[in-house]
Amino acid sequence: MTKDYQQLLTDLYNGKISKLEIERDEFMDFQPIYMSFQFRKGIVGTAKRGGGATYRRYQDKPKA
């Protein structure tokens, strides 16, 4: 089953989901969609040991 990465990224950006887990074997399918996503700078990914990544919506730190 192929994931709709565009919709998942949109849901993540809009706050419908809190994180998006991308496994090592699906990264090559995900990466071009992520790179062309309109709000890519609003999402940050953290690499996992052994491959894959977890993507979350970027939250600005409150200014003191």
C-alpha positions in Angstrom: 0.0 0.0 0.0 1.4 3.3 -1.0 1.2 6.2 1.4 -0.1 9.6 0.3 2.9 11.6 1.5 1.5 14.9 0.2 -1.7 14.5 2.3 0.4 13.3 5.3 2.6 16.4 5.1 -0.5 18.6 4.8 -2.0 17.0 7.8 1.2 17.4 9.7 1.5 21.1 8.8 -2.1 21.7 9.7 -1.8 20.0 13.0 -4.2 17.1 12.2 -1.3 14.7 13.1 1.5 15.4 15.6 4.3 13.5 13.8 5.1 11.6 10.7 7.4 8.5 10.8 9.3 7.7 7.7 11.1 4.4 7.6 14.4 3.7 5.8 12.8 1.7 3.0 10.2 4.4 2.1 12.5 7.5 2.3 13.4 7.5 -1.4 9.7 7.7 -2.3 9.0 10.4 0.4 12.0 12.7 -0.2 11.0 14.2 -3.6 7.5 15.0 -2.3 8.9 16.5 0.9 11.4 18.7 -1.1 8.6 20.0 -3.3 6.1 20.6 -0.4 5.0 24.2 -0.3 5.4 24.6 3.5 8.6 22.4 3.8 10.3 25.0 6.0 7.4 24.6 8.5 8.3 21.0 9.1 11.5 19.6 10.7 12.8 16.1 10.5 15.0 14.2 13.0 17.0 11.2 11.8 16.7 8.0 13.6 19.6 5.7 14.4 19.6 2.9 11.8 17.7 4.8 9.2 14.4 6.6 8.8 13.2 9.9 10.3 10.5 11.5 12.4 9.0 14.7 11.0 7.2 17.3 13.2 5.7 20.7 12.6 8.3 23.4 13.4 7.3 25.4 16.4 8.9 28.8 17.0 10.4 29.3 20.4 8.6 32.0 22.4 10.6 35.2 22.6 11.6 36.3 26.1 
